[in-house]
Structures are given as structure tokens and as C-alpha cells.
């Protein structure tokens, strides 16, 4: 117990709880919560689907990550300076969103949401780098876990709590409250210590960009591997892109959606991730990828059952729980797989590259979903979404053969977003 308190109670680890919260807060506010606001204001489903493109900065952050590695702002140190600047600008961006209207000013909302997503992705880059710099070797696990806890709490606040508050407050007031919480993250940045070891920044942008990329792309089938990374969770991404509009359209209240889809969804995702980690330790990464791929695909059918049953709260709770549980398992295996591909000398940059390609699926897969729903209806849409899992499953024998059981490695938790 004393050892546990010593590790988790020290300033280096404790401040990461707040930084993790700051990292997770903007995601739902430009994603599912913004979708809910647009649905309530009767914005066309096709427009809501297209708004998935707002998440593009999360897929492209590897492009400007070297800039934040190369240059240091003249305040708060190499990492905290960038974090503090991002937090202030994010708070201002959320205030801007609070004064806009998705129904009457959709293009302004799109611009502001895209700006917030860019700033959020930039903050993620530097928080991940700061965590790696500041923690001692024996604190890496505790620091990663603390960050994830903060991140998940932020998703709960900006997702479930925001939806529940919107039943009692205007959307403008909800977003102003989120902006205040975002600005509050600056106190954790100011309280966070500087790394004990002084790291020499890359001497040039060329050095910051070139070496990690050359190392990765020199490996066999490197480009094909990126395609597999984009496709493995395609079916999961298609189904998840319309979950909030679907539940609201089925007649559930925003409080129902907040409590079940957001709160329960996050809890079951965490449970699924932990369970997936235990299974991976017994079966290995490759076999776990196979099992979880089929579980993810099958879980989409629970929403087909809900669409047929109608406004049935127990079925809705069960569908949300099963889908998030299976999705969490798949994510655990997939993160472990991607970490196994990284050269330890360049883990941060290479992992940013891989997770950027992974995020492409989440963003792009949502674009046609509104059109699909209008053409197929909800039951058939979720049935067809199962087919999205097939490309990844067909590539499994090439990149994760069942009989190949690689030596188990301890996957890092950074970048689980």
C-alpha cells in the first residue's frame, strides 16, 4: 500500500491525471456530442455523416509532430509550453462553438470544430511526449494508467454528462461549461514538473522527420501493413459512426443516451480492454486479433436487433454493452499489435504514424453512413455494417497468421485514443 501511494502520489504521476483529462475532453465535443446537438436541431443525417471529417486532424497529426519536437516555445519548457498554449486556444475554440448554431451556421460550426480538433490532436502529441520525458523507468506503468484514467473521465464528462446537462441547459451553456473545464487544465500544466533529464531536440526538421520514417518503411510489406491497420476496425467504425443519432432517432431521451451509450459504453469499453489484455497474455496477439475480429463484427448485429425491437430500454442497454465490450477487446489486441511493430528508438513517431492511419478509418468511414441509413433504414444498415469487418479478416492470415505466436511484449498505453 505504501509503495502504491509512493508511485501514484508523486507529482510526476499525479499531474498526468489532469493532463489526461485535458487530452480527452475535446474529442466528444467535436464528435458524438456535436452529433447529438446537430440531431436535436434537425440537421440532415447526410450532413451529420459528413461532419465525421472534422476528426481528420487526429489522423494527420504525425505530419506536424516533428515541428513540436524541433522547436521550443519561450515559456514553460519544451513540452509544457506547447501544452499550455493548446489548452488556452482550445478553451477559446469551445467558447466560439458555444455561440454558433449547427442549424443556421453549419459551415462556421464545421470550421470551429475542425480548429478544435486540430488543437486537440496537437495537445495529444505533446502530452504523450511529455509523459515519456518526465517519468522515471519505474513509473511508466503508473503514469500511463493515470493518463488513461484522466482521459476516460474526460470522455465521460464531455459525452455522458454533456448530454444529460443538455436536457436541462442550452447547448451554448453546455459548451461554455466545457470550455471552463478545458481552461482549468492549465493549472495541471503549470503544476507539472519539468523532466529531470534534459533531452537535446533534433538539430533540424529533416532529422526529426526522416530517421523514424526510413526505419519503418525499410521493413518488408510496410505499406501493406498500413492498409491492414486501416481496415481491421472498419466494421466497428461504420457501426459506431451513427450510434448517437440512431438511439435518439429510436425515441430514447438524451438522458437515456447519456447514461447508457456514454456512461455504460465507457465502463464496458474499459472492462473489454482489460479483459482483452488478459486474453492476449494467454493466447498471444495474433490469435486474439482473430477472435476479437469476429466478436466485433457480430456485435454490430445487436443494434439490428434493437432497430427491429424499437424503443426497448433493456435491449438498448444490452446492445451498447456488448458492442463496447467487444470493441474494447479488439482495441486492446490491436494496440498491442501496433506496438509490436515499432522500433524502440523511434516509438513515439512511428506509433503516431500507425495510430494516424488507424484513425483514418474512424473519420472516413462515417462519411457515407448518413446516406446508407437513408437508403437502407436502420436495421439493414447495421446488418450491412458487418461486411465492413471482412477486409480486415481477409488480411489476418497475411499479417497475423493463427499459428504464429510472436513473443509477448508489454504494449505501452500511450496513444490508446
JOHU-V172998 format. One record per residue. N is the residue number from 1. RES is the residue in three letters. PHI is phi in degrees with one decimal (* if undefined). NEAR is the number of other ideal C-beta (glycine too) atoms within 8 Angstrom. Layout:
n=N res=RES phi=PHI near=NEAR
n=N res=RES phi=PHI near=NEAR
This chain:
n=1 res=UNK phi=* near=4
n=2 res=UNK phi=-63.6 near=5
n=3 res=UNK phi=-64.5 near=6
n=4 res=UNK phi=-61.7 near=7
n=5 res=UNK phi=-65.2 near=8
n=6 res=UNK phi=-64.9 near=8
n=7 res=UNK phi=-73.3 near=11
n=8 res=UNK phi=-79.3 near=10
n=9 res=UNK phi=-91.0 near=7
n=10 res=UNK phi=-76.3 near=9
n=11 res=UNK phi=-61.8 near=8
n=12 res=UNK phi=-61.6 near=13
n=13 res=UNK phi=-81.0 near=14
n=14 res=UNK phi=-62.0 near=10
n=15 res=UNK phi=-65.1 near=12
n=16 res=UNK phi=-68.9 near=14
n=17 res=UNK phi=-62.9 near=12
n=18 res=UNK phi=-70.2 near=13
n=19 res=UNK phi=-67.8 near=18
n=20 res=UNK phi=-63.4 near=17
n=21 res=UNK phi=-62.5 near=15
n=22 res=UNK phi=-61.6 near=18
n=23 res=UNK phi=-67.6 near=15
n=24 res=UNK phi=-86.0 near=15
n=25 res=UNK phi=-59.4 near=15
n=26 res=UNK phi=-72.3 near=15
n=27 res=UNK phi=-59.7 near=12
n=28 res=UNK phi=-68.6 near=14
n=29 res=UNK phi=-68.6 near=15
n=30 res=UNK phi=-110.8 near=13
n=31 res=UNK phi=-121.8 near=10
n=32 res=UNK phi=-66.1 near=10
n=33 res=UNK phi=-68.0 near=12
n=34 res=UNK phi=-64.4 near=16
n=35 res=UNK phi=-60.4 near=12
n=36 res=UNK phi=-62.4 near=15
n=37 res=UNK phi=-59.4 near=11
n=38 res=UNK phi=-65.9 near=13
n=39 res=UNK phi=-64.4 near=13
n=40 res=UNK phi=-62.9 near=10
n=41 res=UNK phi=-85.9 near=9
n=42 res=UNK phi=64.2 near=5
n=43 res=UNK phi=-71.3 near=11
n=44 res=UNK phi=-56.0 near=6
n=45 res=UNK phi=-58.6 near=11
n=46 res=UNK phi=-64.9 near=9
n=47 res=UNK phi=-67.8 near=11
n=48 res=UNK phi=-60.4 near=13
n=49 res=UNK phi=-62.2 near=15
n=50 res=UNK phi=-63.2 near=9
n=51 res=UNK phi=-63.9 near=12
n=52 res=UNK phi=-60.0 near=14
n=53 res=UNK phi=-64.7 near=9
n=54 res=UNK phi=-57.7 near=12
n=55 res=UNK phi=-80.3 near=13
n=56 res=UNK phi=-55.6 near=10
n=57 res=UNK phi=-55.7 near=12
n=58 res=UNK phi=-67.0 near=15
n=59 res=UNK phi=-86.3 near=12
n=60 res=UNK phi=-111.5 near=10
n=61 res=UNK phi=-61.9 near=14
n=62 res=UNK phi=-63.2 near=8
n=63 res=UNK phi=-69.0 near=5
n=64 res=UNK phi=-110.4 near=9
n=65 res=UNK phi=-57.4 near=12
n=66 res=UNK phi=-60.5 near=11
n=67 res=UNK phi=-62.8 near=9
n=68 res=UNK phi=-76.1 near=12
n=69 res=UNK phi=-79.0 near=9
n=70 res=UNK phi=-78.6 near=10
n=71 res=UNK phi=-109.7 near=6
n=72 res=UNK phi=-120.0 near=7
n=73 res=UNK phi=-73.8 near=8
n=74 res=UNK phi=-80.9 near=4
n=75 res=UNK phi=-154.2 near=5
n=76 res=UNK phi=64.2 near=9
n=77 res=UNK phi=89.4 near=7
n=78 res=UNK phi=-62.7 near=9
n=79 res=UNK phi=-98.8 near=12
n=80 res=UNK phi=-66.3 near=13
n=81 res=UNK phi=-62.1 near=13
n=82 res=UNK phi=-65.6 near=13
n=83 res=UNK phi=-62.4 near=16
n=84 res=UNK phi=-61.1 near=13
n=85 res=UNK phi=-62.4 near=9
n=86 res=UNK phi=-62.2 near=13
n=87 res=UNK phi=-65.1 near=15
n=88 res=UNK phi=-63.6 near=10
n=89 res=UNK phi=-67.1 near=9
n=90 res=UNK phi=-64.4 near=15
n=91 res=UNK phi=-60.0 near=12
n=92 res=UNK phi=-65.1 near=9
n=93 res=UNK phi=-63.8 near=12
n=94 res=UNK phi=-69.0 near=16
n=95 res=UNK phi=-63.4 near=11
n=96 res=UNK phi=-60.1 near=10
n=97 res=UNK phi=-63.1 near=14
n=98 res=UNK phi=-64.6 near=13
n=99 res=UNK phi=-96.4 near=6
n=100 res=UNK phi=-109.0 near=10
n=101 res=UNK phi=-137.3 near=7
n=102 res=UNK phi=-60.6 near=11
n=103 res=UNK phi=-77.2 near=9
n=104 res=UNK phi=-96.8 near=4
n=105 res=UNK phi=-133.0 near=9
n=106 res=UNK phi=-62.1 near=10
n=107 res=UNK phi=-74.2 near=6
n=108 res=UNK phi=-66.8 near=8
n=109 res=UNK phi=-61.2 near=13
n=110 res=UNK phi=-61.5 near=10
n=111 res=UNK phi=-63.6 near=8
n=112 res=UNK phi=-65.7 near=12
n=113 res=UNK phi=-64.9 near=13
n=114 res=UNK phi=-64.9 near=12
n=115 res=UNK phi=-64.1 near=10
n=116 res=UNK phi=-62.6 near=15
n=117 res=UNK phi=-64.4 near=15
n=118 res=UNK phi=-63.4 near=9
n=119 res=UNK phi=-65.4 near=13
n=120 res=UNK phi=-65.2 near=16
n=121 res=UNK phi=-62.2 near=12
n=122 res=UNK phi=-65.3 near=14
n=123 res=UNK phi=-61.8 near=16
n=124 res=UNK phi=-58.0 near=12
n=125 res=UNK phi=-55.7 near=13
n=126 res=UNK phi=-78.0 near=13
n=127 res=UNK phi=-64.5 near=14
n=128 res=UNK phi=-60.2 near=12
n=129 res=UNK phi=-67.8 near=12
n=130 res=UNK phi=-61.7 near=14
n=131 res=UNK phi=-58.6 near=14
n=132 res=UNK phi=-65.4 near=9
n=133 res=UNK phi=-76.7 near=11
n=134 res=UNK phi=-87.5 near=13
n=135 res=UNK phi=-80.3 near=11
n=136 res=UNK phi=-76.7 near=7
n=137 res=UNK phi=-57.5 near=5
n=138 res=UNK phi=-75.5 near=5
n=139 res=UNK phi=-106.5 near=12
n=140 res=UNK phi=-59.9 near=10
n=141 res=UNK phi=-64.6 near=6
n=142 res=UNK phi=-64.0 near=10
n=143 res=UNK phi=-65.5 near=14
n=144 res=UNK phi=-64.7 near=12
n=145 res=UNK phi=-63.7 near=9
n=146 res=UNK phi=-63.2 near=14
n=147 res=UNK phi=-62.4 near=17
n=148 res=UNK phi=-63.9 near=11
n=149 res=UNK phi=-60.3 near=10
n=150 res=UNK phi=-60.4 near=17
n=151 res=UNK phi=-63.8 near=14
n=152 res=UNK phi=-66.8 near=11
n=153 res=UNK phi=-62.2 near=11
n=154 res=UNK phi=-65.0 near=15
n=155 res=UNK phi=-63.2 near=13
n=156 res=UNK phi=-65.6 near=12
n=157 res=UNK phi=-69.4 near=13
n=158 res=UNK phi=-78.7 near=15
n=159 res=UNK phi=-103.8 near=14
n=160 res=UNK phi=-62.2 near=13
n=161 res=UNK phi=-63.2 near=10
n=162 res=UNK phi=-61.8 near=15
n=163 res=UNK phi=-66.4 near=15
n=164 res=UNK phi=-64.4 near=12
n=165 res=UNK phi=-62.4 near=11
n=166 res=UNK phi=-68.3 near=14
n=167 res=UNK phi=-76.7 near=8
n=168 res=UNK phi=-123.4 near=5
n=169 res=UNK phi=-123.1 near=8
n=170 res=UNK phi=-72.0 near=6
n=171 res=UNK phi=-60.2 near=10
n=172 res=UNK phi=-59.8 near=8
n=173 res=UNK phi=-68.1 near=10
n=174 res=UNK phi=-61.4 near=13
n=175 res=UNK phi=-71.1 near=13
n=176 res=UNK phi=-65.0 near=11
n=177 res=UNK phi=-61.1 near=10
n=178 res=UNK phi=-65.1 near=14
n=179 res=UNK phi=-64.5 near=13
n=180 res=UNK phi=-63.9 near=9
n=181 res=UNK phi=-62.7 near=10
n=182 res=UNK phi=-63.2 near=14
n=183 res=UNK phi=-63.9 near=10
n=184 res=UNK phi=-64.6 near=7
n=185 res=UNK phi=-63.1 near=14
n=186 res=UNK phi=-62.4 near=10
n=187 res=UNK phi=-64.8 near=8
n=188 res=UNK phi=-69.7 near=13
n=189 res=UNK phi=-65.5 near=15
n=190 res=UNK phi=-67.1 near=9
n=191 res=UNK phi=-84.0 near=8
n=192 res=UNK phi=-73.1 near=13
n=193 res=UNK phi=-77.7 near=7
n=194 res=UNK phi=-77.3 near=6
n=195 res=UNK phi=-58.2 near=10
n=196 res=UNK phi=-70.3 near=5
n=197 res=UNK phi=-93.2 near=5
n=198 res=UNK phi=-81.7 near=4
n=199 res=UNK phi=-95.2 near=7
n=200 res=UNK phi=-80.5 near=3
n=201 res=UNK phi=-68.1 near=9
n=202 res=UNK phi=-54.2 near=9
n=203 res=UNK phi=-73.9 near=4
n=204 res=UNK phi=-153.9 near=7
n=205 res=UNK phi=-63.4 near=9
n=206 res=UNK phi=-61.0 near=6
n=207 res=UNK phi=-65.9 near=9
n=208 res=UNK phi=-69.5 near=11
n=209 res=UNK phi=-94.9 near=9
n=210 res=UNK phi=-74.2 near=8
n=211 res=UNK phi=-60.2 near=8
n=212 res=UNK phi=-62.3 near=12
n=213 res=UNK phi=-70.3 near=10
n=214 res=UNK phi=-60.1 near=8
n=215 res=UNK phi=-61.9 near=11
n=216 res=UNK phi=-69.8 near=13
n=217 res=UNK phi=-76.8 near=8
n=218 res=UNK phi=-78.1 near=6
n=219 res=UNK phi=-76.4 near=7
n=220 res=UNK phi=-66.5 near=3
n=221 res=UNK phi=56.6 near=8
n=222 res=UNK phi=-63.3 near=10
n=223 res=UNK phi=-68.9 near=7
n=224 res=UNK phi=-61.4 near=9
n=225 res=UNK phi=-63.4 near=11
n=226 res=UNK phi=-64.2 near=10
n=227 res=UNK phi=-63.6 near=9
n=228 res=UNK phi=-61.6 near=12
n=229 res=UNK phi=-62.5 near=11
n=230 res=UNK phi=-71.9 near=11
n=231 res=UNK phi=-97.2 near=11
n=232 res=UNK phi=-58.7 near=12
n=233 res=UNK phi=-107.8 near=15
n=234 res=UNK phi=-62.9 near=14
n=235 res=UNK phi=-60.3 near=16
n=236 res=UNK phi=-62.6 near=13
n=237 res=UNK phi=-68.5 near=13
n=238 res=UNK phi=-62.0 near=12
n=239 res=UNK phi=-65.5 near=14
n=240 res=UNK phi=-72.4 near=10
n=241 res=UNK phi=-65.0 near=12
n=242 res=UNK phi=-116.9 near=14
n=243 res=UNK phi=-60.6 near=13
n=244 res=UNK phi=-64.4 near=12
n=245 res=UNK phi=-58.5 near=12
n=246 res=UNK phi=-60.7 near=12
n=247 res=UNK phi=-65.6 near=13
n=248 res=UNK phi=-67.4 near=12
n=249 res=UNK phi=-67.2 near=8
n=250 res=UNK phi=-77.1 near=12
n=251 res=UNK phi=104.4 near=5
n=252 res=UNK phi=-77.1 near=11
n=253 res=UNK phi=-74.9 near=6
n=254 res=UNK phi=-64.0 near=12
n=255 res=UNK phi=-66.2 near=9
n=256 res=UNK phi=-57.7 near=11
n=257 res=UNK phi=-65.6 near=15
n=258 res=UNK phi=-63.5 near=15
n=259 res=UNK phi=-73.1 near=10
n=260 res=UNK phi=-85.4 near=15
n=261 res=UNK phi=-69.4 near=11
n=262 res=UNK phi=-92.2 near=16
n=263 res=UNK phi=-67.6 near=10
n=264 res=UNK phi=-62.9 near=13
n=265 res=UNK phi=-59.7 near=13
n=266 res=UNK phi=-67.1 near=14
n=267 res=UNK phi=-62.5 near=8
n=268 res=UNK phi=-70.3 near=13
n=269 res=UNK phi=-64.3 near=13
n=270 res=UNK phi=-62.5 near=10
n=271 res=UNK phi=-61.4 near=10
n=272 res=UNK phi=-62.8 near=16
n=273 res=UNK phi=-63.8 near=13
n=274 res=UNK phi=-65.6 near=10
n=275 res=UNK phi=-64.4 near=12
n=276 res=UNK phi=-60.8 near=16
n=277 res=UNK phi=-61.3 near=10
n=278 res=UNK phi=-66.3 near=8
n=279 res=UNK phi=-66.5 near=11
n=280 res=UNK phi=-59.9 near=14
n=281 res=UNK phi=-64.5 near=6
n=282 res=UNK phi=-93.6 near=6
n=283 res=UNK phi=-99.7 near=7
n=284 res=UNK phi=91.7 near=10
n=285 res=UNK phi=-67.3 near=13
n=286 res=UNK phi=-62.8 near=13
n=287 res=UNK phi=-66.1 near=10
n=288 res=UNK phi=-64.8 near=16
n=289 res=UNK phi=-59.2 near=15
n=290 res=UNK phi=-62.9 near=11
n=291 res=UNK phi=-61.2 near=10
n=292 res=UNK phi=-72.2 near=14
n=293 res=UNK phi=-61.3 near=14
n=294 res=UNK phi=-71.9 near=10
n=295 res=UNK phi=-64.5 near=11
n=296 res=UNK phi=-59.8 near=16
n=297 res=UNK phi=-62.9 near=12
n=298 res=UNK phi=-65.3 near=9
n=299 res=UNK phi=-65.7 near=12
n=300 res=UNK phi=-61.5 near=17
n=301 res=UNK phi=-69.2 near=10
n=302 res=UNK phi=-65.4 near=11
n=303 res=UNK phi=-76.3 near=14
n=304 res=UNK phi=-61.5 near=12
n=305 res=UNK phi=-61.7 near=10
n=306 res=UNK phi=-66.2 near=12
n=307 res=UNK phi=-62.0 near=13
n=308 res=UNK phi=-75.8 near=7
n=309 res=UNK phi=-72.9 near=7
n=310 res=UNK phi=91.3 near=6
n=311 res=UNK phi=-76.3 near=7
n=312 res=UNK phi=-120.2 near=8
n=313 res=UNK phi=-63.6 near=9
n=314 res=UNK phi=-59.3 near=6
n=315 res=UNK phi=-66.4 near=10
n=316 res=UNK phi=-62.1 near=15
n=317 res=UNK phi=-62.1 near=10
n=318 res=UNK phi=-63.5 near=9
n=319 res=UNK phi=-64.3 near=12
n=320 res=UNK phi=-63.3 near=14
n=321 res=UNK phi=-64.0 near=11
n=322 res=UNK phi=-64.6 near=10
n=323 res=UNK phi=-62.5 near=16
n=324 res=UNK phi=-73.7 near=14
n=325 res=UNK phi=-62.4 near=14
n=326 res=UNK phi=-67.6 near=14
n=327 res=UNK phi=-63.6 near=15
n=328 res=UNK phi=-64.2 near=17
n=329 res=UNK phi=-61.9 near=17
n=330 res=UNK phi=-61.4 near=17
n=331 res=UNK phi=-64.8 near=14
n=332 res=UNK phi=-58.9 near=17
n=333 res=UNK phi=-66.5 near=14
n=334 res=UNK phi=-70.5 near=12
n=335 res=UNK phi=-62.9 near=12
n=336 res=UNK phi=-60.0 near=14
n=337 res=UNK phi=-63.0 near=12
n=338 res=UNK phi=-65.8 near=13
n=339 res=UNK phi=-63.7 near=12
n=340 res=UNK phi=-68.6 near=10
n=341 res=UNK phi=-87.7 near=9
n=342 res=UNK phi=-84.8 near=11
n=343 res=UNK phi=-76.5 near=9
n=344 res=UNK phi=-60.2 near=5
n=345 res=UNK phi=-70.6 near=5
n=346 res=UNK phi=-133.0 near=12
n=347 res=UNK phi=-58.0 near=11
n=348 res=UNK phi=-60.3 near=11
n=349 res=UNK phi=-70.3 near=12
n=350 res=UNK phi=-66.5 near=14
n=351 res=UNK phi=-68.6 near=14
n=352 res=UNK phi=-61.8 near=14
n=353 res=UNK phi=-61.5 near=12
n=354 res=UNK phi=-66.4 near=13
n=355 res=UNK phi=-69.8 near=11
n=356 res=UNK phi=-64.6 near=13
n=357 res=UNK phi=-67.6 near=11
n=358 res=UNK phi=-61.4 near=13
n=359 res=UNK phi=-70.9 near=11
n=360 res=UNK phi=-54.3 near=10
n=361 res=UNK phi=-61.2 near=12
n=362 res=UNK phi=-60.5 near=16
n=363 res=UNK phi=-80.6 near=14
n=364 res=UNK phi=-71.3 near=9
n=365 res=UNK phi=-61.9 near=14
n=366 res=UNK phi=-77.8 near=13
n=367 res=UNK phi=-59.1 near=10
n=368 res=UNK phi=-84.4 near=8
n=369 res=UNK phi=-64.7 near=14
n=370 res=UNK phi=-61.6 near=14
n=371 res=UNK phi=-64.3 near=9
n=372 res=UNK phi=-63.7 near=10
n=373 res=UNK phi=-63.7 near=13
n=374 res=UNK phi=-63.0 near=8
n=375 res=UNK phi=-85.3 near=5
n=376 res=UNK phi=-103.6 near=8
n=377 res=UNK phi=85.8 near=7
n=378 res=UNK phi=-63.3 near=11
n=379 res=UNK phi=-59.9 near=9
n=380 res=UNK phi=-71.3 near=9
n=381 res=UNK phi=-58.2 near=14
n=382 res=UNK phi=-72.5 near=14
n=383 res=UNK phi=-67.1 near=10
n=384 res=UNK phi=-68.5 near=9
n=385 res=UNK phi=-60.9 near=11
n=386 res=UNK phi=-61.2 near=12
n=387 res=UNK phi=-64.2 near=7
n=388 res=UNK phi=-64.2 near=13
n=389 res=UNK phi=-80.0 near=15
n=390 res=UNK phi=-62.3 near=9
n=391 res=UNK phi=-56.6 near=9
n=392 res=UNK phi=-65.7 near=14
n=393 res=UNK phi=-64.7 near=10
n=394 res=UNK phi=-66.6 near=7
n=395 res=UNK phi=-89.1 near=12
n=396 res=UNK phi=-57.4 near=13
n=397 res=UNK phi=-60.1 near=7
n=398 res=UNK phi=-81.6 near=8
n=399 res=UNK phi=-110.6 near=8
n=400 res=UNK phi=-144.8 near=11
n=401 res=UNK phi=-58.8 near=8
n=402 res=UNK phi=-57.7 near=9
n=403 res=UNK phi=-78.3 near=4
n=404 res=UNK phi=-88.8 near=7
n=405 res=UNK phi=-116.2 near=6
n=406 res=UNK phi=-66.0 near=9
n=407 res=UNK phi=-57.7 near=3
n=408 res=UNK phi=-68.9 near=8
n=409 res=UNK phi=-119.3 near=8
n=410 res=UNK phi=-85.5 near=4
n=411 res=UNK phi=-72.6 near=8
n=412 res=UNK phi=-72.3 near=10
n=413 res=UNK phi=-94.2 near=9
n=414 res=UNK phi=-67.2 near=11
n=415 res=UNK phi=77.1 near=9
n=416 res=UNK phi=-72.0 near=9
n=417 res=UNK phi=-72.1 near=9
